[in-house]
Amino acid sequence: MPIRDALRRIQERIQEACIRSGRNPAAIQLMGVSKFHSAAEIEEAWQGGIRLFGESRVQEAVEKFTPLKQQHPELELHLIGSLQRNKAKAAVSLFDGIQSVDREGIISELGTLTAQRDRPLGILLEFHTGEETKSGFLDEEQLYRATDKVLSYPGLVLRGLMTLAPYTDDTAQVRAAFKSLVLMRDKLASRFPSCDWSCLSMGMSQDFEIAIEEGSTLIRIGTALFGERYP
Ligand SMILES: *Cc1c(COP(=O)(O)O)cnc(C)c1O
């Protein structure tokens, strides 16, 4: 399916999920996850109206998005895959946000690298809600410590939480994962009321409607927009 038609279909499904759950579609950001897809496909999605893109690997993102960002200064790019220390410097100079902050070590690394920035780097803390790869912080104690750590670096600014639901057809399990992210956000917001917890990045091609019903503010869509990936 052409990207433009796929995008229209996704927007209809977002609308329908919003009607079902009494939400405003304007409160849900749509990210195009472009890993393994070409610059030409990304350009097509841009032309269709996508302004936020997500990539999982730093090197691939540098190659594709360095020219694209020069061409489209308003394009926003977030990292959504786990970040290795030796890639942190390149990540900080390319990405506008890091959604996959999944351990304390990477917070210090990013904090040090962003010390001189005039605009702080927006980050999301990744909470593990059951997905197999087990990335992300595991409980509220870890997230409290991570939040304290982020607050100690002026170059970083918290924007909220991110999760991957378990990859399963069992929608009850998926819904429970999203509910647990919302619950965790509420706990963090009461413990750290002066932080911005407004972003809840949850929902992918397979489960974004459930995520919207449960309160997602940012859905990360790859396959439903660009088609299958061939790594
Ligand atoms: C690949 C990826 C996505 C998009 O997955 P689709 O199922 O293709 O929509 C979303 N989030 C993360 C973290 C990913 O790695």
PDBQT file of the ligand as one rigid body, heavy atoms in Angstrom, charges set to zero:
ROOT
HETATM    1  C1  LIG A 301      10.275  -1.073  15.621  1.00  0.00    +0.000 C 
HETATM    2  C2  LIG A 301       9.679  -0.371  16.765  1.00  0.00    +0.000 A 
HETATM    3  C3  LIG A 301       8.392   0.198  16.682  1.00  0.00    +0.000 A 
HETATM    4  C4  LIG A 301       7.485   0.062  15.469  1.00  0.00    +0.000 C 
HETATM    5  O1  LIG A 301       7.035  -1.260  15.349  1.00  0.00    +0.000 OA
HETATM    6  P1  LIG A 301       5.866  -1.660  14.327  1.00  0.00    +0.000 P 
HETATM    7  O2  LIG A 301       5.296  -2.896  14.930  1.00  0.00    +0.000 OA
HETATM    8  O3  LIG A 301       6.522  -1.912  13.021  1.00  0.00    +0.000 OA
HETATM    9  O4  LIG A 301       4.901  -0.544  14.275  1.00  0.00    +0.000 OA
HETATM   10  C5  LIG A 301       7.930   0.914  17.783  1.00  0.00    +0.000 A 
HETATM   11  N1  LIG A 301       8.669   1.056  18.899  1.00  0.00    +0.000 NA
HETATM   12  C6  LIG A 301       9.892   0.510  19.018  1.00  0.00    +0.000 A 
HETATM   13  C7  LIG A 301      10.654   0.711  20.288  1.00  0.00    +0.000 C 
HETATM   14  C8  LIG A 301      10.433  -0.227  17.969  1.00  0.00    +0.000 A 
HETATM   15  O5  LIG A 301      11.649  -0.783  18.111  1.00  0.00    +0.000 OA
ENDROOT
TORSDOF 0
